[in-house]
Amino acid sequence: MSTPSAPPGLVAAVREAARHRPDTVAMTFVDYSTDRAGTRQELTYGQLHTRARAVAGALSAFGTPGDRAAILCPHTADYVAALLGCLYTGMLAVPLYAPDGFRTDERLQLAMADCAPAVVLTTTPYEEETRALSGKLPGDRSPRVVCVDRVEPARVRSVLLPVVEHTDATAYLQYTSGSTRSPAGIEVTHRNLATGAAQLRAGLGIDEGARIAGWLPFFHDMGLLLMIAVPLIAQVPAVLMPPFAFVQQPARWLRLMSAHQSTHTVSPNFGLDLCVDRVTERGSEGLDLSALRTVVNGSEPVHGSSLRRFTDRFAVHGFRHEAHCPSYGLAEATLAVTIGTPAAPRVLTLDRAALAEERVQILPESDAAGYPVVACGVPAGQDVRIVAPQTRTTVPDGRTGEVWVRGANVCNGYWGRPERTAEVFGAALADAPFDAGGSWLRTGDLGFLHGGELYLTGRLKDLIVVDGRNHHPPDLELTVQEADLAVRRGHVAAFCATLPGDGAERAVVVAELDRPREVEDPRQVRAAVRTALLSRHSLDVPDVFLVRRGTIPKTTSGKIRRAACRELYLSGALTGAAVDGAR
């Protein structure tokens, strides 16, 4: 996969399209809040450029290049105009989300306090909540609040816009999901953004005939790149819907792709599972998914069972198993690190005892005692190494280690955190200290390379060590999920904890019950979980908490927040959420 040496940037691409194709529809937004069938809003390149200029003019009255502008807009054309308006002025966009009653404001408050925005961009329906949130930020002055939907293009003063982006200047701050610690703002340059988009276009085969559809949130790195940057740079149509509309009725996403004959989309495991579990035969009547070339899945980890269930359910509607595209990436690398190849996803079954010793021993696929891991594709135009984290040396074939990455897509570092930036972005291999290629990004993810493809096994910070043996939380969580049908799929957290006054490290499992009221005796579920862990992993876990739905904290991108779950456990907060008799 080759990446262009000078890929076009987002600002340059929109301006070029507005100049030569002003009346061509760039993006279509489908809103379900007032009409169950969905209301469409089409946005041409000319309209987008005009709206972005208007936002830029409004921003220039309250800030200067380098100031931060937080985006708290809903999943509409206003969000895209706000993002481009920031890029047009040189202000650092901070893609966040509109405050509402469906999610906590904790992440918003942490991110906004960290970046100290001069301006907050929102829309009229969210103005009151946004002003209240902005008023709680530390400091003497609250940021100015600008409603993007009220900015009049004809009334803003003219603003001098740069001809092209300053490629090495920071374009926006991408805040991490906070799965292992408080969210941090990653400095993404214009070059990073352009390179990341070019890598996705090349790796996913996004050509002039591509049609993109999706529901991922724009504030997430995958949503921003694949739902906004890639279609605008490649100048291919995108049809987008709000994430909450998908969660309400997953069939909407399928019908959207069918109606527009979409070729590319993206969904994590839980999105695929929602479709299988909640889309009825009647709801899928008339679907045609035969045009789909690629369904990107960047979950950590990608579950082979989710891929197979989706295929088995929707093959009758033209979906091909080869369209699944397991991939791997992270915000610190703008997005993609490896991208799946155009073939049926490969799954290896690993020996758990060997994996605990950082060895890769492949078992027959039919071995039920093995741990299935899905290939996440090949490097997307960058260097990828597997490194022993303790010695910082490249591991030999057949061993696991930390994934290290190097390329033009790797970002500048963390906003206002020089020590952490040096630790994560400035790594050097001990066995190649004078490598002329530059420093490496330490991803914190564990895995191995096999046949040129990357396989992930867990995260370094989440690794559970009991009696000198390593256990990977995703492996334990998969075992728990399969131990009893009462356990809610994708809502299990395994972690290591030390109780005050005890001093001993112990493994803990927290699992949500899918329908607690239908479980006659939670103690039987708990016994099944303990038996499965002991049988598969030789791990006795006396602390198994069975809790109500919605108890386990997750990131905005759907990842389990194991560190936050550990804090709830240590504070005793889980006791109040536990199902009777479940501990």
Residue, then its C-alpha position, 0 to 999 in steps of 0.5 A: m500500500s503506497t501513500p502519496s508523497a504529498p497527499p491533498g489536505l482537507v481545506a485544499a480539497v474543499r476549496e478545489a471542489a467548491r471552485h470546480r464542482p460547486d453544485t455537486v452534492a458533497m454530503t447528505f445528512v439524514d435526521y430521524s428526530t421529527d420523521r421516522a422515515g428520516t429527513r434528508q439535508e443535502l450539502t453541496y461543495g459550494q454551500l459547504h465552502t460558503r458556510a465554512r467561510a462564514v464560521a471562519g469570519a465569526l471565529s476571527a472576531f473572537g480568537t486568533p490562530g492557535d487559539r482553541a475552538a471546541i465543537l459541541c455541535p450535533h451530528t449535522a452539517d453544522y458540525v462539518a462547517a464548524l470543523l472547516g471554519c476552524l481549519y480556515t482560520g488556523m484556530l485549533a478545532v477540538p471535536l467534541y459533542a453536543p451536551d445532552g441527557f443521553r451521555t455524561d458531561e464528564r468527558l466534555q468538562l475534562a476535555m474543555a478544561d484541558c484545552a481552555p477554548a477561546v470559543v465554543l461552537t454549538t447550535t441553537p437547541y444546545e445553546e443553553e446547556t453549552r453556556a452552562l457547561s462553559g461557565k463551569l470551566p476554570g479561569d476568570r473568563s468563560p469562552r465565547v459561545v457561537c451558534v453555527d446555525r445562526v451565522e449569516p454568511a452575508r453579514v460576517r466580515s471578510v476574513l483573509l484565508p490562507v491559500v493552503e494549510h501549513t502542513d506541519a501546523t496543528a490542525y485540531l486536538q483529537y481527545t482520546s477516549g479515556s479507556t485507560r486514563s483521563p482523556a488527553g488532546i492529541e495534536v494532529t497536524h494538517r500533514n497527519l490528517a492528509t496522510g491518514a486520509a490518503q492511507l485509508r483511501a489506498g488501503l480501503g480502495i476508495d476510488e471515484g466510484a465509492r459511496i460512503a455511509g455511516w453513523l459513527p460520531f464525528f468527534h471520534d477519530m474513526g468518524l472524523l476521518l472516514m465520515i468527513a475527511v476521506p469523502l471530502i478529500a476523495q470527493v465521493p458522496a457520503v450519506l450520514m446519520p446520527p449515532f443515536a438514531f442507529v442505536q434506536q433502530p439499527a435497521r436504519w443503517l442497513r436501509l440507508m446503505s441499501a437505498h444508496q448502494s453504499t460501497h464503504t461503511v464502518s462499525p465496531n463489534f457492538g454495531l454488528d451485534l445490534c443489527v443481528d439481535r434487533v433487526t427482525e425479518r420484517g425489518s430487513e425485507g427488501l435489503d440489498l447489501s450486495a454493493l458493500r465492498t468494505v465494512v471497517n471494524g476497528s474494535e479492540p479486539v475484533h470478535g470473529s463471532s461478531l463478524r460471522r453472526f452478521t454474515d450469517r444473518f445478512a448473506v441472504h441480502g447480498f452481504r459477502h463475508e469478504a466485505h468485513c475489514p478488521s483493522y487497527g488504529l489509534a488516535e495517536a497515529t491519526l487513525a489507521v495503523t493496519i488495514g484488512t486485506p480484501a479477503a475473508p478475515r483470518v482467525l487464528t486459534l492460540d494456545r492460552a498457556a503459551l500466550a500467558e508466556e508471551r509465545v504464539q502457539i497456533l492450534p487447530e481452528s476446531d480446538a474449543a479450548g483455544y483463544p481465537v484472534v482476528a487478523c487486523g490487516v497489514p501496515a497502512g503505509q508505515d513501519v510497524r514493529i513488535v517490541a519487548p516493552q521491558t527491554r525495548t528490543t524487537v521480539p523474534d517471530g513467534r513472540t508477542g510484544e508491544v506494537w510500535v509504529r512510525g510514519a507520517n501519520v503519527c501525530n506531534g504529541y499530547w497537548g500540554r503534556p511534554e513528559r508523556t509526549a516524550e514517553v509515548f511518541g519519542a521511543a527508541l529501539a535499544d537494538a537500533p539506537f541510531d536508527a535514522g528513521g526517527s522515533w517510534l510511537r508506543t501504542g500500549d497495545l500487545g500483539f504479534l505479526h504472522g504472515g505479514e498481518l497484525y494480531l492483537t492480544g490486549r493492552l499493556k496497562d490492562l494485563i492481569v498477572v496472577d501467580g506469575r502468569n499473564h492473562h489478557p482481559p479480552d480473552l477472559e472477558l470472552t470466556v465470561q461472555e460465553a459461560d452463560l447466555a444470561v451475560r450481556r454480550g460485550h459488557v464484561a470487564a476483567f481487571c486486577a486489583t489490590l484491596p487495602g490491607d490485603g496486599a495481594e493482587r487478585a483478578v476481578v470480573v464484572a459482568e452485566l446481566d442481559r435480563p436480570r429479572e429473567v435469571e432465577d438464581p444469579r449464583q448459578v451464573r456466577a458458578a458457571v463463570r468461575t468454572a469456565l475461567l478455571s477450566r480455560h485459564s486455570l484462573d480462580v476468580p472468587d470476585v465475580f460481580l453480576v450487575r445490572r445493565g448500564t453499570i460498566p463504564k464505557t468510552t464514547s467509542g464503546k470500549i470498556r473502561r477497565a480502570a474506571c471499573r476497577e475504581l468502582y470496585l475498590s470504592g465499593a460502588l459496585t455493591g449497590a449495582a449488584v444483582d441480589g445474591a450475585r457476589 
